[in-house]
Amino acid sequence: MGAIDLALVAVAAVLVVCIVAGLWRGVRGPTAEDRLTAFVLLGTSGAALFVVLASALDVPALRDVAITVVGLATVTVVVYTRRQPR
């Protein structure tokens, strides 16, 4: 295992920890804003994890998955903020 492969595994591990923290905050709450922030964290961390895995496993299709995850997270945030009464 080369240095780059080791670095990609380390980055993937950190991203998995971020995803677990986001899941914890999403379940724990206590407010809807906390859950939305957790969802944004999950979207960005998940996309980053897919990009790292695409590089580590040499599967370019995972980059497309990352773009899709970011797009879905963005649409979700826009819909949530538009439905909130001001």
C-alpha positions as CSV (number, residue, x, y, z in Angstrom):
1,M,0.0,0.0,0.0
2,G,1.5,3.3,-1.1
3,A,1.4,6.6,0.7
4,I,-1.4,7.9,-1.4
5,D,-3.5,4.9,-0.7
6,L,-2.9,5.2,3.0
7,A,-3.8,8.9,2.8
8,L,-7.1,8.1,1.0
9,V,-8.0,5.5,3.6
10,A,-7.3,8.0,6.4
11,V,-9.4,10.7,4.7
12,A,-12.2,8.1,4.2
13,A,-12.1,7.2,7.9
14,V,-12.4,10.9,8.9
15,L,-15.3,11.4,6.6
16,V,-17.1,8.3,8.0
17,V,-16.6,9.8,11.5
18,C,-18.2,13.1,10.2
19,I,-21.1,11.1,8.8
20,V,-21.7,9.3,12.1
21,A,-21.6,12.7,13.9
22,G,-24.1,14.1,11.4
23,L,-26.4,11.1,11.9
24,W,-26.2,11.5,15.6
25,R,-27.1,15.2,15.4
26,G,-29.9,14.5,12.9
27,V,-31.5,11.9,15.2
28,R,-30.9,13.9,18.4
29,G,-32.2,17.2,17.2
30,P,-33.6,19.1,19.1
31,T,-34.7,21.6,16.5
32,A,-35.5,21.4,12.9
33,E,-32.5,23.7,12.2
34,D,-30.2,21.3,13.9
35,R,-31.6,18.5,11.7
36,L,-31.2,20.6,8.6
37,T,-27.6,21.4,9.5
38,A,-27.0,17.7,10.0
39,F,-28.5,16.9,6.6
40,V,-26.2,19.5,5.0
41,L,-23.2,17.9,6.8
42,L,-24.3,14.5,5.6
43,G,-24.6,15.7,2.0
44,T,-21.2,17.3,1.8
45,S,-19.4,14.5,3.8
46,G,-21.1,11.8,1.8
47,A,-20.2,13.5,-1.5
48,A,-16.6,13.9,-0.3
49,L,-16.5,10.2,0.7
50,F,-17.7,9.2,-2.8
51,V,-15.0,11.3,-4.4
52,V,-12.4,9.8,-2.2
53,L,-13.7,6.3,-2.9
54,A,-13.7,7.0,-6.6
55,S,-10.0,7.8,-6.4
56,A,-9.1,5.0,-4.1
57,L,-11.0,2.3,-6.0
58,D,-10.6,3.8,-9.5
59,V,-14.3,3.9,-10.1
60,P,-15.2,7.1,-11.9
61,A,-18.9,6.5,-11.6
62,L,-18.7,7.3,-7.9
63,R,-18.0,10.9,-8.9
64,D,-21.3,11.0,-10.6
65,V,-22.9,9.7,-7.4
66,A,-21.2,12.5,-5.5
67,I,-22.6,15.2,-7.8
68,T,-26.1,13.7,-7.4
69,V,-25.8,13.7,-3.6
70,V,-24.7,17.4,-3.6
71,G,-27.6,18.2,-6.0
72,L,-30.2,16.5,-3.8
73,A,-28.8,18.1,-0.6
74,T,-29.0,21.5,-2.3
75,V,-32.6,21.0,-3.5
76,T,-33.6,19.8,0.0
77,V,-32.1,22.9,1.7
78,V,-33.8,25.3,-0.8
79,V,-37.2,23.6,-0.4
80,Y,-36.8,23.7,3.4
81,T,-35.9,27.3,3.6
82,R,-38.6,28.3,1.1
83,R,-41.4,26.6,3.1
84,Q,-40.4,28.3,6.4
85,P,-42.7,31.2,7.4
86,R,-40.8,34.5,7.8
